[in-house]
Amino acid sequence: MAPGSSDSLALALSTGVGSAEVVDSGANNYTYTGKAGLAGNGLFAAKGFRPGELVLKLEADVTSVLDSPRLGVACEWCFVTVEEVDGGGDGSEREVKLRKCGGCGVVRVCGEACQKASWKHHHKYECKIFKRLYPKVLPNTVRLLLRLLLLRQNNALPQSDWEGFLNLQHHLEDFKAQRDSQSHNTWQNIQEEYVPHPITLLPLPNTLSNIHLTASPTQILINSLTLVTPTYTPLGLSLSPTAALLNHSCTPNTCISFSGPTLSVRTLHSIPKDTELTISYIDITNPASARHADLLSRYFFPCACPACSATPPQTLGRLDPPPALAAALSPTQLDGLETRARILIQESLDPSILARGPSARLKPLQEALALFAPHKTYPPYRQPLAALRAELVLVLLAAQQWVPALVHTLLTYFRVDPFLFPEAVHPVRVVHKWVLLKLVLQVAAVGQEGDEGVRAMERKWELEWGVVVWGLLQEVEGSVVGSHGVESRFAAEVRREGERFRVDVRGGPYGEAGPGRKGVEREWGRLRKVADEGLTWWEDQGASV
């Protein structure tokens, strides 16, 4: 089905909640290690998989630490954040409240169970060191390495996990030769970050040679993953020797997600037995030239995946740049346009502008958006336009400009995500739908409170918010098992919200059966008009986008 046709909506409506293609096997590991050509070792499928199946779940061999700014807003054991509503096993909810460790004052936990688990597993070894250094807080990479060394020193790290860490690639000589002044990962920066800290004062394991001690920081930089919330907000670093075996592809067949400390790898589409399992190390929605530069500067290899080996290279299965865009703009013109847009996006993130609030941030973002207006052949899904729109939505929400925020989010839903994340079970796409659902609920609420902009939009397109929420909920429920897993925190949140919504609409015009397929499809036709015409209409009302 063509992008923009909401294939996952049709899937959810035709099969009900859930999908015949989404299977949560419940198994922890259906992989094996094998040779992956020039990439060295890799993980391979021990059986055939369908879209959305779990191929690997890791807990014991995963070491995760929070970024320093996140230490105050997330539990250091289960990684629930104060922005979340934590669900109990009985379907209840509780507000997340964190309390500092009484010893070091650095880490926080959300309750007694997490405090005891964290202390027993690792914090009893590091607490005194953190206390001695306080108020100085070690960088995340140093804390991760320190934990590994302390666990090993206290015989709390299995031999297999320790050997797995020692055997990780380090690219030490490549780091030492790094001359990219824009990269944080220069050898000089690494030395400045690690040398002043007390790792070298620890009684080190006998198996840790001088070369390993020198290379261990680069092993972490090369092999660690970004620890994220279930909705993909970055939290910190996570290192797993098993997950580190997953090689990169710009056309990956699996995706990693986290539910607290649990790391899961799920399929994006069907995978035959004995196929190598791959993930993306970088943002694969970027053009090929940007991907190549990113991989070389951070991981020291040129990509040889099918997308990058094609002539010309491809991005997400399409020529890069698309033929219509290449005919309209020369390479120099295209590079100038995109470079200027990226500069303006970065300008909107400057601390001096951030301090002035959302209205100050809107100016450079609106200027960047205006750069693309004359170029009708520029695809809405191409970067940096897609990233610009995502940033713009965040600022519009902060400014409580609900109508343009909704229109831009609908544009992403219809015209961007089906291209960037074509798989119905891609977790980023499912999260974006969830965010849209939450925004629709907010827009409906401010409309009921009398917001004139929302009321005008409702009248213009005869929108029925209840039908929109129902349809989006069907989509998310139909994909969340395959995107995050039935036992994930995110799936639990979706179930709670779904039950709450169904309770609210009982006795309404549609009852428990909902508006039906035709009713939802009719509403989706209206939403497409909002996406296509909404910004022009909003400007005609005398407002900015």
PyMOL commands that set and color helices and strands:
alter all, ss='L'
color gray80, all
select helices_A, chain A and resi 7-15+37-39+68-70+112-133+140-153+159-166+172-177+187-194+198-201+210-223+243-245+288-299+306-309+323-328+331-348+351-354+358-372+385-398+402-420+427-448+452-461+465-483+489-505+511-513+516-540
alter helices_A, ss='H'
color red, helices_A
select strands_A, chain A and resi 31-35+41-45+54-58+63-66+85-87+93-95+99-100+108-109+225-228+234-239+247-248+254-259+262-267+278-279+314-315+318-319
alter strands_A, ss='S'
color yellow, strands_A
deselect
rebuild
show_as cartoon
